[in-house]
Amino acid sequence: MLFFKKEKSKPRKTRVNAVSLNEKYQDLLGDYLNDFEVEVSKLLRSTEENKREIETLLEKLKNAGLKNENVHPKEKSLMEGNRLSYIKTVSSFISSLEEPENISDETAKLYLASYAEKSEEFKKNAFRPGQITMHFFGDIIKDVNGHLAGIDKNSKELLALLKSENIRLLSETKYKITLLQKEIGKNDKFMKELEQSEIDYEELKKERAIFEQRINSIKKNGTFLQLNELNSLLRRTEEELKIIDAEFIDSFLQIEKALKRLPKDNDDVLANKYLDDPVSAVLNDPELRVMEILNRTGDALKSGVIEIEEKRKDKLIEKIAALSKEKFTRFVIAHNDLTLKINEIGRRIKQNNSQRDLDDIKYRLEHVQKKQENAGESIKRLNQQIENSKIVELKESIEKAFESLNAPIEVEIYEADEKKGS
């Protein structure tokens, strides 16, 4: 079938806004669309005529009598049942072939899809009753089949019409117009989001600068400098306490073996406390009863009650002798003084609000930084989505299609949209 072969002078290119493409599609391609509707209408009218002829033939078949009245009752019963089945099947089939309310490539495709499905089912259901009924009423069935073939021929011509180059191009163009408008809609959304993300990013940048300036101001403030000095003094004092505690603990570790071998006595509980935690033990031993334990340990070493090789024995006796009452007293005083000092420094640090103010601003700064990073990621993502837009590709494809259909256009994208598609 030759379709839409028209000789026309080349028209001037029309400028069409993308938003109005659907309306202009109908206007600019009016001749093509009208011709398509005319051709489809012809085929549908022919199908309706065939349906009416079939209805007439079915009525004739229903009332037709047998030419041979001497048919066996069994055969006659078989004929009656299959005739009714055939009439019902054919009538149901042609009734289901509803003409589209509006003619377009989409409705034509839907009509053909429905026809293909129903036709396949009809052929299976009508085959057996049709064969038997033809045996008795061959002329009528032959005429029905002729009109059914006419309907099928119309459907095949409609399919060929849809596959013709211009109709295929029309259908593709309409689909691309829909895609272009959706793409523009998406890009409108992306551009609005991008604009808001850029505003958010700049606002957060300013907010971040304010917080950073406040942090610098706090760090330069006298109370913060004083806080740094207190923290430094606290660290030094804590380290000093750790050193004297470690030295005191080490003095007991050096005599631990001798203390463990000391014969059992009423002072065993106290001795074990010194073995477990010398610092805690001495702080809770105000009368320094530990001296009695040390004296007993020294005597036990000298008398040989605690058996240790001579070379080590003399060193142990010497180390025990070094643990004098005065040494314990000096340690307790030093430990308590440093502990009091640490507590006092801690109290003064708590009274200083500079760190709390700094921590609060740092927390808020971190929150702003995170939001700024998210805004930056959104800007990057949205720019990528805009860059990947198919607007230009679709625009050029639609213009090429209209050119092929002898209706050249230039698709105009809104100024904002031109930025999106570029």
Helices and strands as residue ranges (DSSP letters): E 14-17, G 18-20, H 21-28, H 30-63, H 73-96, H 105-136, H 138-163, H 165-220, H 222-253, H 256-260, H 268-276, H 278-283, H 290-303, H 310-322, H 325-351, H 354-387, H 391-404, E 409-412, H 415-421
